[in-house]
Amino acid sequence: YVYHSSKWMVAGNADSPVPPRVYVHPDSLASGDTWMRQVVSFDKLKLTNNELDDQGH
């Protein structure tokens, strides 16, 4: 959209849908009791939205 002459107007095509990329961690289906039995540390954490990741993550 573009704001022109005091109103919003369509200015091009919409973004194409992003293909779903799901990674199911082996512990992801654990209950809260399971998670509370061990220390959970976020000292080393990688977040990315890199679509060129060779491993699909």
C-alpha positions as CSV (number, residue, x, y, z in Angstrom):
1,Y,0.0,0.0,0.0
2,V,0.9,3.6,-0.5
3,Y,-0.6,6.7,1.2
4,H,-1.4,9.1,-1.6
5,S,-3.8,12.1,-1.6
6,S,-4.9,11.5,2.0
7,K,-5.9,7.8,1.4
8,W,-4.3,4.4,1.2
9,M,-4.1,2.8,-2.2
10,V,-2.9,-0.6,-3.5
11,A,0.7,-0.2,-4.8
12,G,1.7,-3.7,-6.0
13,N,1.4,-7.4,-5.6
14,A,1.3,-9.0,-2.2
15,D,4.2,-11.0,-0.8
16,S,4.3,-14.6,-1.7
17,P,3.5,-17.1,1.1
18,V,6.5,-18.4,3.0
19,P,6.8,-22.2,2.9
20,P,6.5,-23.8,6.3
21,R,9.8,-24.9,7.9
22,V,9.2,-26.8,11.0
23,Y,11.8,-28.5,13.1
24,V,10.5,-30.8,15.8
25,H,13.0,-31.0,18.7
26,P,13.3,-34.5,20.2
27,D,12.3,-33.1,23.6
28,S,9.6,-30.8,22.4
29,L,6.8,-33.2,23.2
30,A,7.9,-33.4,26.9
31,S,5.6,-32.4,29.7
32,G,6.3,-29.6,32.1
33,D,7.3,-32.2,34.8
34,T,10.0,-33.5,32.4
35,W,11.4,-30.0,31.7
36,M,11.5,-29.2,35.5
37,R,13.6,-32.2,36.2
38,Q,16.7,-30.7,34.6
39,V,18.3,-27.3,34.3
40,V,17.4,-25.5,31.1
41,S,20.1,-23.1,29.9
42,F,19.9,-20.5,27.2
43,D,23.7,-19.6,27.3
44,K,24.0,-20.8,23.7
45,L,21.1,-20.1,21.4
46,K,20.9,-19.4,17.7
47,L,17.9,-17.7,16.2
48,T,17.8,-17.2,12.4
49,N,15.4,-16.6,9.6
50,N,18.0,-17.5,7.0
51,E,16.1,-19.3,4.2
52,L,19.4,-20.4,2.6
53,D,20.2,-22.7,5.6
54,D,21.4,-26.1,4.1
55,Q,19.8,-28.0,7.0
56,G,16.4,-26.5,6.6
57,H,16.4,-24.9,10.1
